[in-house]
C-alpha cells in the first residue's frame, strides 16, 4: 500500500517519511478503492440497462392508441384535472404510456372483463376496447382513469376502489345521473366485493355508507 501526499497528491512509497516533492503529509492510499468503485459503477450500469430493456419490451410488445383513442383519453383526463384531481391528472398527462393491447407480461395474467390495466412502477396503462365502448361520457372514463392512476401511484385494488368510490361526487359521477349505466353498476358491484365495509348501512340505497342518508317521509 502506497501513500499519497495531502498537498500535491504525489504518490510515494510507504516507507517514505514525508512527500519528496513538497514535504507535505503522506496518507495511506488503498489501491483497491478504484477497483471497487469501478465494480459498483458496472453493477449500476447493468441494472439500469436491464430495467430499461424490460420497460422497452413492455412498450414494444403492445399496440399504441389510435389518434381518435388518444383524443378520447385527453378529454377524460381534462375531466380529472378540472374536478380537482391535479396530481392524478399530471401523472396521466405527463408520465403514463398508453397501450391498446396487452404486453407480454399482461398476457401471462388471466383476467375477466376489464376496462384497463396498469404496470407499476413502469407507468404503463393498457386501455381495452370496453374502455371506449361502455362508458356513456368522459366523466365515466375519467372515473376509470382515476382508478388506474391510483394504481400507478402504488395503491392496491382496495385502496383504488375505495378512493374513487368515496370521491365519485367530486368527480361528478353520481347515482342520480349514472344509475342506469353499465359502468356504474359494474364498478359499484366490484367496489362492494373489494371493499365490503363501505356497504354495511341498510338505511341507504345498496347499503352504501358513502351515500347521503335520505329521510323517508310518511
N, C-alpha and C positions, 0 to 999 in steps of 0.2 A: 504494500500500500504506500503510494507516494503522498507527499504533502504539497499543498498549494498556498501560495502567498496571498494573504488577505488584501494586500495593497495593489500589487502589479499583476496578480493572477499567474505568476510563473510557477510551473510545476517543478519541484525539486525532490531529490532523494530523501527518504525518511530520516536518514541519519544526519542530514544537513541541519545545523542548529538554527540558522536564520536564512532569509532569502538572499542568495548570492547576488541578485541584481540590485535590490533596493534596501536590503537589511530588514525588511518587514517580517511580521509574524507568520509562521507557516502553520497551516491547519491540515489535519488528516483529510485525505481525499479517497473516497470509495470508488474504485474503478468499475464496480458492478452497477453503480447507480444509473449510468447511461443505458446499460442493457435492460435493466428493469423498466425504465421509463419507455424505452422503445417497445418492449413487450406489451406494456399497458396500452400504448397507442395503437399497436397492431390489433389487440383484442377489441378495443373500442371501434376501430375501423371495420373489423369483421362483423361485429354486432350490428352496426349501422347499415352495412351492406345487406345483411340477411333480412333485417326489418324492412328496408326499402324494397328489396326483391319480393318479399312476401306481400307488401302493400300493392306493388305493381302487378303481381299475379292476380290479386283480387280484382283490381280495376280492369285488367286486360281480359279476364275470363267472363266478363259480364257486358251486356249491351248498354250503351248510354241512352239517355232520354231523347225523344224526338224534339223538334223545335216546338211543336204545339204542346207537348207534355211539359216542357220547361216553362212555357208561359203560364200554364195552369199552376205549376208549383210556385212560381213567383207571386201569383195572385193570392195563393193561400198563405204564403209567408208574410205578405203585406197585412193580412188579417191578424196574424200572430203579433206582428210588430205594432199595429195600430191599436190593438187591445191591451197593450202594456206589457207584453212578454218580450222585453228587449233583449235579454240575454239569449233566450232561445232563438229569437229571430236572427241575431247576429251569428249564432252558430250555424243556423240553417242557410243563411245567405253566403257566408264567407268561408266556412271551414268544412262543409259537407260535400262529398262527392256522390252524385245521384246515379243510380243504375236502374234499368227497367227489367232486367232478368237476373237470376241468381248467379253469383260467382261460384267457383268450385267448392268453397267452404260451406256456403249456404246449401248447396245441393246435397251435402252429406247429412243435413239435419232434416228429419221428417217434420212436415208442418201441414196443418189443415188450412182452410180458407184464411187468408191474411191480406191485409191492406199494404203492409210494409214490413221491412226487416232492417236491422242495423248491424254493423260490425264495429264494436267498440274495442280498442280505442283508436281504430283507424278512420273513424268518422265517415264511414260509407253507409249510404242508405239505399236500399232497394225498394222501389215503388212498383207494386204489382198492378195488373190490369184492373183489379177490383177498386184500387185507389181512385182511378179515373172514371170508373163506371157507376159505382153505387152512391157516393156522396151526392147530396142534392145541390150543394153550392160550395163556395170557397170556405165558408165557416166550418162545415163538416170536414173538409180536407185539412183545414187548419187544426182541428182537434186531433186528427191522426198525426199530423206533423209535430204537434206539441208533445204528444205521447212519445214519438220516436226521438225527439230532441232530448227528452229526459233520459232515454237510454244512452244517447251519445254523450250525455253528461255523467254517465256511470251508474245510473239508477237501475234497479231491477224491475221486474214486472209489477210487483206490489206497489212500489213507490211511484212508478209511472202512471198506472191506472188510478191510484189514489189522487195524485196531483191533478190530473186532467179532470177527473170527476168533480173534485172539490172546487176547481176553477172554471167549470163549464159556463157558469153565468157570466163571469168576467169576460169570457171569450165570446159570449153572445150565443152560445149553443144551449138552448133551454128546452125543457119538456113541452112548454106551450107552443113553441114554433116547430119542433122536430120530433114530436112523439110518434108520428107515423113513418118516420124514416127508418130504412133498413139499418143504416149505420148506427143510429141512436139505439135501436133495440139490441143489436149485437154487442155494442160496446157496453151498454148498461148491464147486460147479462154477463159478459166477460168480467166486468168490474166486480159484480156481486160474487162471482166464483173466485176471483183472485183476492178481493178484499172484503170478505163477508161481514166483518164488523161494522161496515158502513151501512148495512141493510138489516138492522135489528129494531126498527121503530115501526110497530104495527099501525100507528095512527097515520102514517104517511103513505102516499102512493108508492107501491112497490117496496114498502117498508124501508124506504130510502131516508136515512137520517140526515142527509145533506139537503133534503127538500125542506122548504119553509112550511111548517105545520099550518094548515088552514082550518079555521074554526068552522064547525058544521052547525049551521043554523037549524033549529027545529022546524 
